[in-house]
Structures are given as C-alpha cells and as structure tokens.
Amino acid sequence: MPAVTRNIIVMRKLQGKSNIEIDEQTGISAKATEKKLNRTLKTIERNMEDYF
C-alpha cells in the first residue's frame, strides 16, 4: 500500500480526522481523500474474504 494511502487510513480511521483535516495536512483534496479511502477499504474487504 502506498505511503500516502496508508497515512490517509491512519488519519481517518485511527485518529478520527475529517477529510478536510486530512486535505490540509496532505495537500490532497477532500474528494480525492474520500475516493482513496473508499477504494482502499473495498480492496481490504475483498482481500479479507479469502480468510473468512
């Protein structure tokens, strides 16, 4: 997973930051943050299906 994507997940899911706060820290727009987060979470869910 790319470092930027990993940082977005950590900030959103573990630190509870909003997309706007993530935008301010990373320079990625709030909409792009939302898209990256959704795509990555879907990928993680698909990968986990193999184990459950």
Residue, then its C-alpha position, 0 to 999 in steps of 0.5 A: m500500500p502506498a505511503v500516502t494511502r496508508n497515512i490517509i487510513v491512519m488519519r481517518k480511521l485511527q485518529g478520527k480526522s475529517n477529510i478536510e483535516i486530512d486535505e490540509q495536512t496532505g495537500i490532497s483534496a477532500k474528494a480525492t481523500e474520500k475516493k482513496l479511502n473508499r477504494t482502499l477499504k473495498t480492496i481490504e474487504r475483498n482481500m479479507e474474504d479469502y480468510f473468512 
